[in-house]
Amino acid sequence: MVRARQEYGDIVRLRMPLVRAYLVAHPDDIKHVVQDNHDNYTKENIDYRLLRRGLGNGLLTSDGSYWTRQRRLIQPIFVRERIVQAGAIVTQEAQRLACQWERCGRDREPFDVAAEMTRVTLAIVARALFSVDITQYARLIGEALTTMNESMAQAGLSALFAFIPSRSNRRTRRASRTLDSVIWKIIAARRASADWPDDLLSLLLSARDQQSGKPLSDLQVRDEIATFLLAGHETTANALAWTWYLLGQNPDAEARLQAEVAAVLNGRPPQVEDVPRLKYAMMVIEESMRLYPPAWAFSRSNIEEDELAGYRIKRGSLLYISQYVTHRHPDFWPDPERFDPERFTPQRSAARPKYTYFPFGGGPRACIGSQFALTEAVIILCTIAQRWRLRLVPDHPVQMYPLITLRPRYGIQVIAERIGY
C-alpha cells in the first residue's frame, strides 16, 4: 500500500477480484469519506461481513440506525467520570504485572512483552467493563481471539460463503464457539446475581429498545461483549508492544520518559489525574501509534456515486483507508520512518491538517473508547517504566503481522532490567 501511494498518488485503483477497490491516502479525501459525506459510506461490504462472522453485529461492525441506537446506549460508559473510576483498575493490573516480572528480571530470562501486554489489557477490559476476573478464562479467550483475528484476515473468498467447510471457516467457527462458551457463562452469572455492578454488562442487560420497549436479546448482548473483549484490549496491547519495541531502539527517548515519570510521580503509582502532566509519555504513545497503528486500515463502500480529487467513484466501490499509509505520507510527516515523539507537541500537532493522524478512525464512527485507551496506555507505560528497563533480545526477528490489527508476528522478546540495579 505504501508503495502504491508512492508510485501512483493519493488515490490508487487496486487490483482485487470481484470488487472495484481504491486506496485513499490524502487527508482531505479521508475527511470527505469518514466525516463530510459519511452518510454515503457504509460498512456493508466483504470486510465487515468477515468481522461479523466472529464478532457478530456489535458496535464495531453494525451500521445504520441500529448502530446509532447502540452507540447512544453505550456512550455513557466512556464519559470522563467512568474513565477516572476505571483508572484504579488499570493501575492495579499494571502494578501486578510489573511485580510478576521480578523472577525474569533477576534471572535475566527473556519473555515476550507483546504477550504480556495482551494479558494485562485483557484483564483490565474484563474488570473495567464487565466486573469479572477472567484469569481462569484468559488462555481460552486469548487463543480464540487470536484464531479469529488470523482466520478473518486470511479467509479470502471463502468468507463470502460461511457454509463452505474451508480451513478458515472451520477455524473461525471453532474459535467463535470457544469465545461464546465464556461469554454465555459471564451473562448467566450476572443474571443469577442479586448485586449488579454499574458497568457495561449491566447496562446492556437492563437496556430497553426505545421503540419497542423490549430488552436487548442475549445475542445482541453477546455481540457487544465479544466486540469489546477484542477491540477493548487488542488495540491497546499492540500499541504498547510496539511502544516497547521503539523505546528499546531509542534509548534517549527511553531515558527522557523515565526522567519524566520520576519527576511527575516521585515514586508513587500513576493515576488518571497524572496523565495530563505525563506529556512526554503521551507523545511516545502517539508516535508509536503513528508508526505502528494498531488498527492499520479500514474500508467503506459508497451507496451513491461520488467524486474524490476529481475522480469519479462509482457506487458500490470498496474504499480502503490506511492509517499506516497516511501516517507515513511525506507531505505531512518529514522523515516518516524516524521515531520522534516531538512530532506531537501541541504546536506541531495543531499545525497538521486533520486526518493526517487518525489511529482511532474519525467522524461519527471514531472509536468510542479512544480516551480510555490512551489513558490506559499511558498508565501502563509509566507504571512499568518506573520499575523496569526493557532491553530487546538481539537477533530476535520482529516483523509486522497485518491481520485485522497490526501485531508483531513473532512477538517482541525482551529482558527486564530493574531500575536502580
Secondary structure, 3 states (H helix, E strand, C coil): CHHHHHHHCCEEEECCCCCCEEEECCHHHHHHHHHHCHHHEECCCHHHHHHHHHHCCCCCCCCHHHHHHHHHHHHHHHCHHHHHHHHHHHHHHHHHHHHHCHHHHHHCCCEEHHHHHHHHHHHHHHHHHHCCCCHHHHHHHHHHHHHHHHHHHHCHHHHHCCCCCCHHHHHHHHHHHHHHHHHHHHHHHHHHCCCCCCCHHHHHHHCECCCCCCECCHHHHHHHHHHHHHHHHHHHHHHHHHHHHHHHHCHHHHHHHHHHHHHHHCCCCCCHHHHHHCHHHHHHHHHHHHHCCCCCCEEEEECCCEEECCEEECCCCEEEECHHHHCCCCCCCCCCCCCCHHHHCHHHHHHCCCCCCCCCCCHHHCCCCHHHHHHHHHHHHHHHHHHEEEEECCCCCCCEEECCCEEECCCCEEEEEECCC
